[in-house]
Amino acid sequence: MHSTYKLLIKKQLIVPISAIAIILIAGFFGYIIIEGYTPLESLYMMVITFATIGYGEVQPLSESGQIFTIILIICGFTAGFYAIGKISAFFVEGELHNLIKIRKMNKSLEGMKGHYIVCGYGKTGKRVMEELLQKGHRVVIIENMPERNEKLKEIFEKNLIHIDGDATHDDVLIHAGIDRAKMLISVLNTDAENLFVTLSAKDLNKNIKVIARLEDVHSTQKFRKAGADFIISQIDIATDRIISIATTSTDMFSFVEFADSKEELKGYKFRLVEIRKSSDLIGKSYREANIPLRTNLVVIGAYDTNDNLQVNPKADDKIQFGDRLLVFGQNDEIKQLIDIAGR
């Protein structure tokens, strides 16, 4: 994939410089052909013409030579002013700064590992990006809409890499380091785009976790077949919250917001921990596993291999291979459970 900074150089510098070079070459050979000058005489004429020194011609110019010289001077001055304007803009208007910034970002991207890739800088993508950065995570954001990319150019954050490109293209995902990324979050405008990104991501890195936004709930199975690990439907989220408020005295969503806003709970988080083959928890009841005592975590629920959620598992329920336990606690406590669950 051609890098942005190479395209920037080509656009800002190569075009005007090439125009001047073409005029010089045309002038050099033009005097040889029209006036019969030697190469040295033609070169001399080119130098005094463009330098506006005012020395006399090597030989008196014919009428055709005079017309050719007039055209040459007009084209030369036009191309010269155009080149000066472009080169000045490159240095004065921040283009060089942008070039250096892009090269620096690309160099940082080469060594980036375990980062988050966010596809789309709409309202949701912007919020996701800001939250991840606030928590100290490294983020690569992919966006191809010009007006959004202009806003992204104004954001300076050492943990943020911005790629101007289409996330549905494999080469863009490869450039974003998908083979080294921890998670991809696709919040593009349409389900078709998010589905395509999911397919591409899983094809390029089968181990990456993918979160995809869904507008049409009827497409859920398509996303599951494509390999999406988590499917977020805004309609379902809104419905679940309404039902939660309407039918219970406790709103789980409000609790999450409350926990996020309280300073004393800043170190706490929700996490899904998958039970692996090597775990000694397989086949044990929750009573026997005694996770709260061993890790000090609260087990809120568990997803089985069919993605069915059981809230507040009973003490005699068995833990099975592939179950994903939804727990609440601190980072070091969650790491303990991950070790117990098998890596």
Rosetta blueprint (number, residue, H / E / L):
1 M L
2 H L
3 S L
4 T H
5 Y H
6 K H
7 L H
8 L H
9 I H
10 K H
11 K H
12 Q H
13 L H
14 I H
15 V H
16 P H
17 I H
18 S H
19 A H
20 I H
21 A H
22 I H
23 I H
24 L H
25 I H
26 A H
27 G H
28 F H
29 F H
30 G H
31 Y H
32 I H
33 I H
34 I H
35 E H
36 G L
37 Y L
38 T L
39 P H
40 L H
41 E H
42 S H
43 L H
44 Y H
45 M H
46 M H
47 V H
48 I H
49 T H
50 F H
51 A H
52 T L
53 I L
54 G L
55 Y L
56 G L
57 E L
58 V L
59 Q L
60 P L
61 L L
62 S L
63 E H
64 S H
65 G H
66 Q H
67 I H
68 F H
69 T H
70 I H
71 I H
72 L H
73 I H
74 I H
75 C H
76 G H
77 F H
78 T H
79 A H
80 G H
81 F H
82 Y H
83 A H
84 I H
85 G H
86 K H
87 I H
88 S H
89 A H
90 F H
91 F H
92 V H
93 E L
94 G L
95 E H
96 L H
97 H H
98 N H
99 L H
100 I H
101 K H
102 I H
103 R H
104 K H
105 M H
106 N H
107 K H
108 S H
109 L H
110 E H
111 G L
112 M L
113 K L
114 G L
115 H L
116 Y E
117 I E
118 V E
119 C E
120 G L
121 Y L
122 G L
123 K H
124 T H
125 G H
126 K H
127 R H
128 V H
129 M H
130 E H
131 E H
132 L H
133 L H
134 Q H
135 K L
136 G L
137 H L
138 R L
139 V E
140 V E
141 I E
142 I E
143 E E
144 N L
145 M L
146 P H
147 E H
148 R H
149 N H
150 E H
151 K H
152 L H
153 K H
154 E L
155 I L
156 F L
157 E L
158 K L
159 N L
160 L E
161 I E
162 H E
163 I E
164 D E
165 G L
166 D L
167 A L
168 T L
169 H L
170 D H
171 D H
172 V H
173 L H
174 I H
175 H H
176 A L
177 G L
178 I L
179 D L
180 R L
181 A L
182 K L
183 M E
184 L E
185 I E
186 S E
187 V L
188 L L
189 N L
190 T L
191 D H
192 A H
193 E H
194 N H
195 L H
196 F H
197 V H
198 T H
199 L H
200 S H
201 A H
202 K H
203 D H
204 L H
205 N L
206 K L
207 N L
208 I L
209 K E
210 V E
211 I E
212 A E
213 R E
214 L E
215 E L
216 D L
217 V H
218 H H
219 S H
220 T H
221 Q H
222 K H
223 F H
224 R H
225 K H
226 A H
227 G L
228 A L
229 D L
230 F E
231 I E
232 I E
233 S E
234 Q H
235 I H
236 D H
237 I H
238 A H
239 T H
240 D H
241 R H
242 I H
243 I H
244 S H
245 I H
246 A H
247 T H
248 T L
249 S L
250 T L
251 D L
252 M H
253 F H
254 S H
255 F H
256 V H
257 E H
258 F H
259 A H
260 D H
261 S H
262 K L
263 E H
264 E H
265 L H
266 K L
267 G L
268 Y E
269 K E
270 F E
271 R E
272 L E
273 V E
274 E E
275 I L
276 R L
277 K L
278 S L
279 S L
280 D L
281 L L
282 I L
283 G L
284 K L
285 S E
286 Y H
287 R H
288 E H
289 A H
290 N L
291 I H
292 P H
293 L H
294 R H
295 T H
296 N L
297 L L
298 V E
299 V E
300 I E
301 G E
302 A E
303 Y E
304 D L
305 T L
306 N L
307 D L
308 N L
309 L E
310 Q E
311 V E
312 N L
313 P L
314 K L
315 A L
316 D L
317 D L
318 K E
319 I L
320 Q L
321 F L
322 G L
323 D L
324 R E
325 L E
326 L E
327 V E
328 F E
329 G E
330 Q E
331 N H
332 D H
333 E H
334 I H
335 K H
336 Q H
337 L H
338 I H
339 D H
340 I H
341 A H
342 G L
343 R L
